[in-house]
Amino acid sequence: MRPAAIIRNWGRNWIRRRQGPDRGTVRLHRGRIYILPTGLGIAFGVMLFSMLLGSLNYANNLGLALTFLLTALGLVAMHACHRNLVELAIAGAGTEPPFAGQNAGFRLSLTNPSQAARIDIEVANGTGRRTVTTVAPVADALVRLGIPTSRRGRVRLTRWEIATRYPFGLFRAWAVLHPDTDCLVYPKPAASAPPPPRAPGVEGAGGERHGDEDFAGLKDYHPGDSPKRIAWKAHARGGELLVKEFSGTAAPAMMFDLDHAPGADLEARISVLARWIVDAQDRGEAFGLRLPGVEFAPEPGESQRRRCLAALAEFHAPESADA
């Protein structure tokens, strides 16, 4: 390991021991903010020292005046950089569960209680992903960072870094948070899968759906109804949310069973189940899920999709990965 990496890891461990874990909203006080000169700041300091030596050597009063003026400017920039983070309130704002292979979305809320804007606030995590935002006076800003995922389960984020180089880039002030939050990662749906076996007679909420042969009329919308059946034109005219009804042969609800899913191993069968769930939801059908020790009765709707995918994600899931 390189010396720079060793020093960086030692510094991160020391900060975590000094601060401990962070829970809830964190307000940055002066003791939590660190500041060091950037490469540009070091070059600026070397230039000032050279100007000082040259002015003293040649007894150049104008040179001395310029040197002191630039030094004062650098000190003001240092205080402004540090002040850009003071009293900034930071809190977690939830996560966005992805499918394996996509980016897990972690959201962070920044609150500025002062009358001065917080400019060029940089938010980063341990994976090197970063984003820059500006928080208006007495306002909030929502920041989202994505972390790459490769497998189902949970991905854990143990470190946020809030930094700024404002105003001139001569100094970098930063603060570190240790929220220890995680995001659920759904299994990646199989690229292709055979049709799922249907189980006639399965009972449950939404266990049957009407066929799509003949339009039968409109009914009131209820949570869980497929968005594809909403009568948007009628809604635009009258403002009431209605759902189209169709007459025809009733189709039985589907119960997706891990024991009936094809695949060479557990992960392949779970991927097939994920594909069946996603496709059933897209068609507006009711479906259920049966795993060893877990069973969800057939229901339609997005909430059912989330419940089933979450159960698949955590079924004998690999250990969480830190980010």
C-alpha positions as CSV (number, residue, x, y, z in Angstrom):
1,M,0.0,0.0,0.0
2,R,1.3,3.5,-0.9
3,P,2.3,5.8,1.9
4,A,-0.4,8.3,0.9
5,A,-3.1,5.6,1.1
6,I,-1.8,4.5,4.6
7,I,-2.0,8.1,5.8
8,R,-5.4,8.6,4.3
9,N,-6.8,5.4,6.0
10,W,-5.2,6.3,9.3
11,G,-6.8,9.8,9.1
12,R,-10.2,8.3,8.3
13,N,-10.0,5.8,11.2
14,W,-8.9,8.6,13.6
15,I,-11.8,10.8,12.6
16,R,-14.3,7.9,13.1
17,R,-12.9,7.2,16.6
18,R,-13.0,10.9,17.4
19,Q,-16.6,11.5,16.2
20,G,-18.3,8.2,16.6
21,P,-21.4,7.2,14.6
22,D,-23.9,9.8,13.5
23,R,-27.7,9.4,14.0
24,G,-30.4,11.7,12.8
25,T,-29.7,15.3,11.8
26,V,-26.1,16.5,12.2
27,R,-25.3,20.2,12.5
28,L,-21.7,21.0,11.6
29,H,-20.0,23.0,14.3
30,R,-16.5,24.4,14.1
31,G,-14.9,21.4,15.8
32,R,-16.1,19.0,13.2
33,I,-14.7,20.9,10.2
34,Y,-11.2,20.3,9.0
35,I,-9.3,22.6,6.7
36,L,-6.0,22.3,4.7
37,P,-4.5,24.2,1.8
38,T,-5.0,22.7,-1.6
39,G,-2.2,22.3,-4.2
40,L,-3.1,25.7,-5.5
41,G,-3.0,27.1,-2.0
42,I,0.5,25.7,-1.4
43,A,1.7,27.2,-4.7
44,F,0.2,30.5,-3.6
45,G,2.0,30.3,-0.3
46,V,5.3,29.6,-2.0
47,M,4.8,32.5,-4.3
48,L,4.1,34.8,-1.4
49,F,7.3,33.7,0.4
50,S,9.3,34.3,-2.8
51,M,7.8,37.8,-3.1
52,L,8.6,38.5,0.5
53,L,12.3,37.4,0.1
54,G,12.6,39.4,-3.1
55,S,11.0,42.5,-1.6
56,L,13.3,42.4,1.4
57,N,16.4,41.8,-0.6
58,Y,15.8,44.8,-2.9
59,A,14.1,46.9,-0.2
60,N,11.0,47.2,-2.4
61,N,8.3,48.8,-0.4
62,L,5.6,48.3,-3.1
63,G,6.6,44.7,-3.3
64,L,6.2,44.3,0.4
65,A,2.8,46.0,0.3
66,L,1.6,43.7,-2.4
67,T,2.9,40.7,-0.5
68,F,1.0,41.7,2.6
69,L,-2.1,42.5,0.7
70,L,-2.1,39.0,-1.0
71,T,-1.4,37.4,2.4
72,A,-4.4,39.1,3.9
73,L,-6.5,38.0,0.9
74,G,-5.4,34.4,1.5
75,L,-6.3,34.6,5.2
76,V,-9.7,35.9,4.4
77,A,-10.2,33.1,1.9
78,M,-9.3,30.6,4.5
79,H,-11.9,31.9,7.0
80,A,-14.6,32.2,4.2
81,C,-13.9,28.6,3.2
82,H,-14.3,27.3,6.7
83,R,-17.4,29.5,7.3
84,N,-19.1,28.0,4.2
85,L,-19.7,24.8,6.1
86,V,-20.4,26.0,9.7
87,E,-23.9,25.3,11.0
88,L,-24.9,23.4,7.9
89,A,-27.5,20.8,8.9
90,I,-27.2,17.4,7.2
91,A,-29.7,14.4,7.4
92,G,-30.3,11.3,5.5
93,A,-33.3,11.5,3.1
94,G,-33.9,7.8,2.2
95,T,-32.7,5.4,-0.4
96,E,-33.8,4.2,-3.8
97,P,-33.7,0.4,-4.2
98,P,-32.2,-0.6,-7.5
99,F,-31.9,-3.9,-9.3
100,A,-28.5,-5.6,-9.0
101,G,-26.1,-4.0,-11.5
102,Q,-27.7,-0.6,-11.2
103,N,-26.7,2.2,-8.9
104,A,-28.1,2.3,-5.4
105,G,-29.4,5.8,-4.7
106,F,-28.6,7.4,-1.4
107,R,-30.2,10.8,-0.7
108,L,-28.9,13.5,1.6
109,S,-30.7,16.7,2.7
110,L,-28.7,19.8,3.3
111,T,-30.3,22.6,5.3
112,N,-28.8,26.2,5.4
113,P,-30.2,28.1,8.4
114,S,-28.2,31.3,7.7
115,Q,-28.9,34.3,5.4
116,A,-25.8,33.6,3.3
117,A,-25.8,31.1,0.5
118,R,-23.6,28.1,0.8
119,I,-21.8,27.9,-2.5
120,D,-20.1,25.0,-4.2
121,I,-20.8,22.3,-1.5
122,E,-19.3,19.0,-2.6
123,V,-20.8,15.8,-1.4
124,A,-18.9,12.5,-1.8
125,N,-19.0,9.0,-0.5
126,G,-16.4,6.3,-0.1
127,T,-16.6,5.1,-3.7
128,G,-15.3,8.3,-5.2
129,R,-18.6,9.4,-6.5
130,R,-19.3,13.1,-5.9
131,T,-21.7,15.9,-6.7
132,V,-21.6,19.7,-6.2
133,T,-24.5,21.8,-5.2
134,T,-25.3,25.3,-3.8
135,V,-27.7,25.8,-0.9
136,A,-29.7,29.0,-1.0
137,P,-30.2,31.2,2.1
138,V,-32.6,29.6,4.6
139,A,-33.3,26.8,2.3
140,D,-32.8,23.0,1.7
141,A,-31.1,21.1,-1.0
142,L,-31.5,17.4,-1.8
143,V,-28.4,15.6,-3.0
144,R,-28.4,12.1,-4.5
145,L,-25.3,9.9,-4.9
146,G,-25.3,6.5,-6.6
147,I,-23.2,3.5,-5.6
148,P,-22.6,0.7,-8.0
149,T,-24.0,-2.7,-7.1
150,S,-23.2,-6.1,-8.4
151,R,-25.5,-8.5,-6.4
152,R,-28.7,-8.6,-4.5
153,G,-28.9,-8.0,-0.7
154,R,-28.0,-4.8,1.0
155,V,-25.3,-2.3,0.3
156,R,-24.1,-0.2,3.3
157,L,-22.9,3.3,3.2
158,T,-20.7,4.1,6.2
159,R,-19.2,7.5,5.2
160,W,-20.3,10.8,3.7
161,E,-17.9,13.6,3.1
162,I,-19.1,17.3,2.8
163,A,-16.4,19.6,1.5
164,T,-15.9,23.0,-0.1
165,R,-13.1,24.9,-1.9
166,Y,-15.0,28.2,-2.1
167,P,-14.1,31.0,-2.7
168,F,-10.8,30.7,-4.5
169,G,-9.8,27.1,-4.3
170,L,-6.8,27.9,-2.1
171,F,-8.1,25.8,0.8
172,R,-10.3,22.8,1.2
173,A,-12.6,22.5,4.2
174,W,-14.4,19.3,4.9
175,A,-16.5,17.4,7.4
176,V,-17.1,13.6,7.7
177,L,-20.3,11.9,8.7
178,H,-20.7,8.2,9.6
179,P,-24.5,7.5,9.2
180,D,-24.2,3.7,8.7
181,T,-27.2,3.5,6.4
182,D,-28.0,0.7,3.9
183,C,-30.0,0.3,0.7
184,L,-31.8,-2.8,-0.4
185,V,-30.8,-4.2,-3.8
186,Y,-33.3,-6.2,-5.7
187,P,-32.2,-9.3,-7.7
188,K,-31.6,-8.6,-11.3
189,P,-34.5,-10.0,-13.4
190,A,-33.5,-12.7,-15.9
191,A,-33.0,-11.6,-19.4
192,S,-35.5,-14.2,-20.6
193,A,-37.6,-16.7,-18.7
194,P,-40.2,-19.3,-19.6
195,P,-43.9,-18.5,-18.9
196,P,-44.7,-19.0,-15.2
197,P,-46.9,-22.0,-14.3
198,R,-50.4,-20.9,-13.5
199,A,-52.1,-22.1,-10.3
200,P,-55.9,-22.1,-10.9
201,G,-58.0,-21.6,-7.8
202,V,-55.5,-19.5,-5.9
203,E,-57.3,-17.1,-3.6
204,G,-56.3,-13.7,-2.4
205,A,-56.8,-10.1,-2.8
206,G,-57.2,-9.3,-6.4
207,G,-57.0,-13.1,-7.1
208,E,-58.9,-12.7,-10.4
209,R,-58.7,-10.2,-13.1
210,H,-61.1,-9.5,-15.9
211,G,-60.1,-10.3,-19.4
212,D,-59.5,-7.6,-22.0
213,E,-61.9,-8.7,-24.7
214,D,-64.9,-6.3,-24.2
215,F,-65.1,-3.0,-22.5
216,A,-67.8,-3.2,-19.7
217,G,-67.7,0.2,-18.1
218,L,-66.0,2.4,-15.5
219,K,-65.7,1.9,-11.8
220,D,-64.1,3.9,-8.9
221,Y,-60.4,3.7,-8.6
222,H,-59.0,1.7,-5.6
223,P,-55.4,1.5,-4.5
224,G,-53.7,-1.3,-6.2
225,D,-55.6,-1.0,-9.5
226,S,-53.3,-1.1,-12.6
227,P,-52.4,2.4,-13.9
228,K,-52.9,1.0,-17.4
229,R,-56.7,0.7,-16.7
230,I,-57.2,4.2,-15.4
231,A,-59.6,6.2,-17.7
232,W,-57.4,9.3,-18.1
233,K,-59.8,11.0,-20.5
234,A,-62.7,10.7,-18.1
235,H,-60.4,12.0,-15.3
236,A,-59.4,15.0,-17.4
237,R,-63.1,15.8,-18.0
238,G,-64.6,15.3,-14.6
239,G,-61.6,15.2,-12.2
240,E,-62.7,11.8,-10.7
241,L,-60.3,8.9,-11.0
242,L,-62.0,6.0,-12.7
243,V,-60.8,2.6,-13.8
244,K,-61.9,0.7,-17.0
245,E,-63.7,-2.7,-16.5
246,F,-63.6,-5.4,-19.1
247,S,-65.8,-8.4,-19.5
248,G,-64.5,-11.8,-20.7
249,T,-62.9,-14.9,-19.4
250,A,-61.5,-14.6,-15.9
251,A,-57.8,-15.4,-15.6
252,P,-56.6,-17.0,-12.4
253,A,-54.0,-15.2,-10.2
254,M,-50.5,-16.5,-10.3
255,M,-48.5,-17.8,-7.4
256,F,-44.7,-17.7,-8.1
257,D,-43.0,-20.5,-6.2
258,L,-39.2,-20.9,-5.8
259,D,-39.6,-24.6,-6.1
260,H,-41.2,-24.3,-9.5
261,A,-38.7,-21.7,-11.0
262,P,-36.2,-23.1,-13.5
263,G,-32.5,-22.4,-13.1
264,A,-29.1,-24.0,-12.5
265,D,-28.7,-22.6,-9.0
266,L,-30.5,-20.4,-6.4
267,E,-29.4,-17.1,-7.9
268,A,-30.7,-18.1,-11.4
269,R,-34.1,-19.2,-10.0
270,I,-34.4,-16.0,-8.0
271,S,-33.6,-14.0,-11.2
272,V,-36.4,-15.9,-13.0
273,L,-38.8,-15.1,-10.1
274,A,-37.9,-11.5,-10.3
275,R,-38.6,-11.5,-14.1
276,W,-42.0,-13.1,-13.5
277,I,-42.9,-10.5,-10.8
278,V,-41.8,-7.5,-13.0
279,D,-43.7,-8.8,-16.0
280,A,-46.8,-9.5,-14.0
281,Q,-46.8,-6.0,-12.6
282,D,-46.3,-4.5,-16.0
283,R,-49.4,-6.4,-17.2
284,G,-51.5,-5.3,-14.2
285,E,-52.0,-8.9,-13.0
286,A,-52.3,-10.1,-9.5
287,F,-49.5,-12.4,-8.3
288,G,-48.2,-13.9,-5.2
289,L,-44.8,-15.3,-4.0
290,R,-43.9,-18.5,-2.1
291,L,-40.5,-19.0,-0.6
292,P,-39.4,-21.4,2.1
293,G,-40.9,-19.8,5.3
294,V,-42.4,-16.8,3.4
295,E,-45.6,-16.5,1.5
296,F,-47.4,-13.5,0.0
297,A,-51.0,-14.0,-1.1
298,P,-51.8,-12.8,-4.7
299,E,-52.4,-9.1,-5.0
300,P,-51.9,-6.6,-7.8
301,G,-50.1,-3.3,-7.4
302,E,-46.7,-1.6,-6.9
303,S,-46.7,-2.3,-3.2
304,Q,-47.0,-6.0,-3.8
305,R,-44.1,-5.8,-6.3
306,R,-41.9,-4.1,-3.8
307,R,-42.8,-6.6,-1.1
308,C,-42.0,-9.6,-3.3
309,L,-38.8,-8.2,-4.7
310,A,-37.6,-7.2,-1.2
311,A,-38.3,-10.8,0.0
312,L,-36.2,-12.2,-2.9
313,A,-33.4,-9.7,-2.2
314,E,-33.1,-10.8,1.4
315,F,-33.7,-14.5,0.9
316,H,-30.4,-16.1,2.0
317,A,-28.8,-12.9,0.7
318,P,-25.0,-12.5,0.7
319,E,-23.5,-10.5,3.5
320,S,-23.8,-6.7,3.1
321,A,-21.0,-4.8,1.3
322,D,-19.6,-1.6,2.8
323,A,-19.3,1.5,0.6
